[in-house]
């Protein structure tokens, strides 16, 4: 297609404009626009100025200049364009950052058979994509790693093509693999095997999955409680606890946190779920299969309910120390840190600095053996007075 007719315009408008749908994902909108212009997504990105290293995942990060240019070419506002990107979740899920590698704690990723991360990998609801009353598109919240069911269709989302089992991605999709009749047909076919992504009967989501999903979405919008009213702090804690639940036994023992093992086993048993462990040494809940991720998040959400009573009751019942919970949790939010550090047994070690106020001094690194013995005696005295143990 020749765009030379638009070169003389001060703001070159795109000739084939498709308005974004409600909650549409940025890469989904760009893919539909690219098809309407007769271009592969990569060429269309160059046309609208969305090029460079950020093409690795269009939904995570696009420079502000590219957003402004795209807004001018489509007559949308910059806010409307930015609203389709995952950056809209920055203040709710991750700290503000312009570095894509720091924005993936709760953004879905999938590995290929070689162990490499598939860029732009997507979740999707097959029933939504096959809805004949609405043009198919990918929703923004489907990129969230704590999305696992479609509340509208009440079924589990899918994270791979049901035919070739490869990750679903719009990046790298070409137009010469099949004579597509329209953009809708182009969107719902796998970019690898060219088969229909929705040609499958999805698993019906049980009530616990629907309830957990709704609760997570509500917290994302409104916060956890009066103390943790910022969703960011809740989801940091949720990610930490989910990570503890799937950490391999050997790693917990190696990290001197074997006290967690009985409690983790009890939580799985109570929810009638077989223990789930990370398939990789690097523990990341966002890489778990859909239904396993739903089960782990259900347990973690339940663990935090009625905060802090349920959490502390389970921890005390299993003899956990504060270091078992927050020993490797960098900068935990105060609403989580305060009850854990004040109401759980402090460790018999001078290594942990996160201790009740007034006792920080005795946990500093000892200068000599005599000083170390003196500090440990103080810790024992504190433990005896507070908890009746030595």
N, C-alpha and C positions, 0 to 999 in steps of 0.2 A: 504494500500500500504506500502511495506517495503522500508525504506530509508537507510537501513544499508549498502548498497553498496557504499554509498557516504560518509560514516563516515571517511574513510581514506584520503579523499581529503583535502588539506589545506584550500580550499575555497569550501564548499559543494554547488554545483550548484543544482538548482531545476530541476528535470527531465522533467517536463512539463511546459515550459516557453511560455507565450503569451505576445508579445510586446504590450505596451499600444497604444491605438488609439489616434488620434489628439484630444486634449482638453478633454481627458478622466479623470473622477473623480477617486481619489485614491481608494475609497471603491468599485467602479465599477470594476476596474482592479483587485483588490484583490479577488473579488467574482468570476470573470471569472477564475482566477488562481486556486482558491480553488476548483472549480468544475472540472477543468482539472486534479487535483490531487486526485479526489474522496473524498474530505473532506468538511465538513461544514466550513463556514467562521471562526467561533470561533476556531476550531482546527487548521486550516491553519495559523491563526494569531500566535498561540503558536509555530508552526513549524518555522516560519520566524522571531520570536522574537518580534512581534508586540502584546504585551500583557500588562496587568496591567490596571490601572484606565483610561488610555486614550482610551480604547476600547469603552468608552461611545460614542464617535464620532470620527471615524477614520480619517475623512477628516479635522478636525480642528487642531489636534495636535498629533504628534507621535514623541517620543524622537529621537534626532540625532543619537544615537547609533543604534536604530532599523532601521533607514533609511539607515545607512551605511551597516548594515548586509544584509538588503534586496537587496541593490544595488550589493553587492558581490555575492549573491546567484542567481542573474538574469543577471549579466554582464551588468547592466545599470549603469550609473553614478549616484552619489548622487543627482546631479542637476535634472536629468531626473525623479527620484523618487519624489523628493520634489516638482517638477513642477506640479504634479498631485494633490497636497494638497492645501487646502485653505490658507495655510501660504504664498503662492505666492502673495496673495492680502494684506499682512500685511502692507506694506509701502504705499499702495494705498487706503486702506479702514479703517484700524485700526492702532493704535500705536503698535510698536513692543512689543510683550509680549509672555511669555511661559506659561501663564495661560489661559486655554481654556475658562473659564467663562468670560474673558475680550474680546473675539474675536467674539462676536455674534451680533454686532450692525447691520450688513448688511448680516448676514448669516441666511438662511432660517431655521425656526423652525415651528413645528406644534404641537398643543395640542391634546391629546386624550380626549375621552368623560369625563374623570374624572378630567380634568384640568392639567394633567401632561405633560411635554414636551416629545415628542417622539424623542428618540436619533437617529441621522442619518436620519431624515426625508428628503425626496427628492422631487424635482419638476421634471417633465418630459414632453416631447412632444410626444403624442401618434403616430403622423405621423412618427417621426424619429425612434421610436422603432419598427414600423411596416414596415420600409423601407426594401424591399426584396433585394436590391442591396448592402446593408451594414449590417454587423453584429451589433446587437443592443448593445448599451452601454449608460451610463449616462454621460452627459457632466459636466465639472467642473463649468461652469458659471450658470448651473441650480441650484446650491446651493446658489446663491446670492439672497438676499431678494428683490432686485430691478429688478430681471428677472421675467417677467410675460408673455412674448410672445416669440414664436420661429420666428425669422426673416426669416429663410429659408422656413418654412411651412406657415408662416403668420397666425398662430392660437395661442390661449391662451394655456399656459402650464397648467398642472393639478397638484394638490397638494395632491391627495388622489386617492385610487382605485375607479374606477367608479361603481364597483359592491357592495363591502362591505363598502365603504366610510371610510376605515381606512387609516392611513398615509402609504405612500410608503417608505419602508426602507429595506436595504439589510442586516442589522445587525440582527442576530438571525434567519436568513433564513436557513431552513434545507433541506436535500436532500431526505428524506424518505417520503415526503408528496405525491409524484407523480413520476412515472418512466420517468424522463426527458430523451429526446433523445440526447440533446446536450446542451452546455452552453448557446447558444442563446435562446433556449426555456426556460431554467432555469431563465434567467435574466428578461424576459418580463412577468412573471406570478407573481401575488400577493402572498406574503408570508403567507397571512392569508386565503383567500378564494380560492387560487390557480387558479384564473381566469385570462385571458389575460388582461394586463393593457392597451393595445392599442385597445381593442375591444369597441371603443366608437368614436362617431363623435365629434371632438373638436369644440369649438366655434371659428368662424372666428374673428380675431383681427381687430378692426376698424383702420382707418388710424392714429388717434391720438395716439393709443397705440403703433403702429409700429414706428411712428416718435419719441415718447418719449423714447422708448426702445433703438433705434439707438443712440439718443443723449446721453443717460446715458452711453452706451458702449464706445462712442467716448470720453466722459469726463474721463472715467476710464482709457483710454489709453493715452490721450493727455492733460488732465487738462481742466480747465474751461475757463480761459482767461489769459491775461498777468500778472495779479495780483494774481490770484488763480491758478497757474500752477501746484500745487500739488493736485492730485485728492482727497487726504485724507481730506483737508480742505473743499473742496466743498461738499463732502458726509457727513461730520459732520454737515454742515449748512443745507443740504437737509434733514437729519434725524431730526434735530431740528424743522424745519418748518413743516415737515410731522407730527411730534408729536403734534405740536400746532393745526394742522388742525383736528386731530381726538380726541383731548382731550375733555372729557365731559364738558358740560356747568357748572355743579356744581363744578367741579374741578377748572375751570378757575376762577369762582367767589371766590372760597375758597382761591385760590392763588393770589387774588387781581389783576387779569388780565382780568376782564370782558370787558375792552375796546376792546379786540380782537374779541368779539362776532359779532359785525356788519360787520367787515371786513371778517371774516371767512364765515359768511352767504353770503356775496356778492361774494366771490370767488367761492363758490359752485354754486350759482345762475348763475354767468357768464359762468361757464362751463357746465351748465345744468345737474348738478349732485346732487342727493339727499344727504343731509348731512350725513357723515359717522363718527361714533364715535367708539372708542375702546370698544370691548366687555368686557374688563377687566379693573379693577381699575388701574392696571399697564399698562401704555400706551406704546405699542410697535408696530410700523407699520409693522414689519416683521411677525406678527401673523394674519394680516388681510387676508381675502379670496383674491384669485388671482385678480379678476376683480375690487374689491374695492381698493386693493393696487395699481393697475394700475391707477385708477382715482385719488387717493390721490397724487401719485407721479407726475402725469401729471400736477396737479394744482401747486404743489410745484416747479416743474421744470419751469413752465411758470412764476411763481412769481419771480424767480431769473433771468430770461432772461432780457437782456438789463440792466444789473446791473450797477449802483444802481438806475437808473431813475424810472423804473416801481415800484420797491419795495418802494422807498421813496414817490413817488407820491400817491400810495394807502395808505401808512401809514399816511401821512399828511392829506389826504382827510378824513380819519376816526379818526383824532385826537389822534393817538397813541403816547405814550411816549416811550422813549428809554427803560425804564424798562419793558414795555409790551413785547418787543421783546427779550431782552437779560437778563432779570431779573434772570432767572434760567438756563441760558446757561453758563456752566462752561468753562472758558478759550476760548471764541470764537476767531476764526482767525482774524487777524488784518484787512484784506480786508473787512470783514463783520462788525466788531466792529466799525471801524473808521467812516464810513458815518452814521451809526445808531446813534452813540453817539453824533456826532457833528451836525447832521441835524434834529434830532427829538427832540421834547420838553422834556427837563429833568424833572423828577418828583419833585413834591413839597414835598420832604421828605429828611431827612439827612441819609437815610439808604443805598442809592445806591452809591457805590464808583466808578463805571464805568461812569465817567462824563468827559466833555471836559477838556483838559489839562489846568491847572491853577486854577481849581475849586475843585480839590480833597479835599483840606483842609476843605472846608465848608460842606463836606458830612461826616465828621468823627463823631463818636458817641459823642453827647454833654455831657459835664461834669455836667451841671446844667441847670435849666430852663431858666435862663437869656441868657446863651450861645446858647441854642436851638433857642430862639426867634431871636437872632441876626443872626444866620445862615439862618433861614427861610426868614428873610428880605433880605439877600443877594441873596438868590435863587429867590425870587419874583422879585427883581430888574433885575437880569439876564434874567429871563423869559420875563419881560416887554420890555427890551431893544432888545432882540433877536427876540421875536415872537409877541410882541404887546399884551401879555396877562398877567394877574396877578394871 
